[in-house]
Amino acid sequence: MRILLALSVSVLALVPAGAQKKNPGAGSQPKLAVSIVVDQMRADYLTRFAPLYTGGFKRLVTEGQVFRNAHYTHTPTYTGPGHAVVYTGTDPSNHGIIANDWYDPALGREVYCVEDLEVQPVGSTRDADRRSPKNILSTTWTDELEWASVGAAKVFGFSLKDRGAITAAGHYGDAAFWMDDQQGFVTSSHYASELPQWIRAFNAQHAPASYLKGTWDRLLEPSVYAAFTGPDERPFEGKLRGSAAGSFPYDLATLGAGNPGLIRYTPHGNQILIDVALAAVDAENLGRGTHTDVLALSFSTPDHLGHLMGPRAQELMDVYLRLDRQLGQLFDALDARLGRGAYYVSLTADHGSCDNSNQAALDGFAVQNWSGKDLDAQFGALISGLDLNVPGILHVGNDQIHLKSTDDDDWERVRDALMKHPAVRMAWTADEIRNGCDPKAEMRRNAFDARSGQVFYELASGHMDYGTDGCTHGSGHAYDTHVPVVFMGPGIPANSQRWERVHPRDIAPTWSMLLGIALPSSATGDPLPLK
Ligand SMILES: [Zn+2]
């Protein structure tokens, strides 16, 4: 790495100053790579509230390059697969995280994307913290940085969700930390045999419950929110647990008593991540070594609250306005510690989200909300009415069905039966997924492998497979695939917006180019045109 650095500096001396500015990554290595994923951040959240942003989102737009038309190219669009795309630079069929949970026919059970029964929880005693990256079948760009620096680079991933942190820290990162609602930030024996002292000190002083004090009210005047989203309380917005009213202000001390997990649904869920990130920067001296270090953050609160209340809720708008200020706090702190322009930042999301279909129907859009339980029963009835050579269903999940039959005539009969259901736009057999030219079949193929089912389906656009309130994601429709992609840092054009179609799988190759390291082992994306 030192040899590379010396070479790039001597080449740089020959490059005119103007060209240096347009050639990110050609100069000295940045001190720090800050990789931000906002869970469930739709691309329009960056533009919709833009007039109200004053902090980190504003800085990313005014000092960075924004790719306005970035789309995932796989389905299902969930957290695990999306994060793994961001860090491996390829689709789920290559990186192996084909969903959050999938049915493994060889094991005859569901597997969670970052489960690992061979590791032990560290800082926790919960089986649910036996987690590792072993199911990720590619290196990540953070792994490649570790290899390139012979382990000298420090790589830390933080999230409230295990899968948001582990996909970032990869196989060789120093640590992934995720939040246990009671204990604070924990990890597993894949990364460490015990929690570092600074994390123990952080947990002692910043327990999740300790954030739940006072009231949560709107950051700005209520009229501002009404102008951007409509009324505070309206049908099909879920309510915070224990809250009868479903409107501001929220008494967090009362609602949070005995329920520290409430933090996940409030702006404090993002604040605790900023706080632990800055504690890591100080304790681990991030950005002060001879190699580029990595601070990878995945903000889970926007997903938790989005699921509960949907994309039109004033509460969700407030979380984004406050996340803007919180990211501003992070950047200001990094400026003070490392110097302005001493680090690169990327921003993206793991998926978008739909609108609540019940609310859309009230607005006159002919869509419907389907509960997963009802859909399963209705699909089961359609399939049980068929005269199959080998009847029987092994599993239904991720919009795919594992059948007992290996007879492709049976698969076609099931496909045709599903297409009679009013919610289903299209269904395919596994053979059609392997060979089909339909763009939606191709998206399925991008998350298809030997563990996948035999018949696949997709609900029509705007139809939601979820509870009555809130919203979800998972489809290949634009509202689930469209996410922000932004890069900011030395040499990257400021205040620049590009509208060509790009993909989150391009983010890892872009980091590889910026840092002068190898591509992740399965990368298929291309570096973004930062110019
Ligand atoms: Zn989600």
Boltz pocket constraint, residues with backbone or C-beta under 6 A from the ligand:
constraints:
  - pocket:
      binder: B
      contacts: [[A, 40], [A, 79], [A, 303], [A, 307], [A, 473]]
      max_distance: 6.0
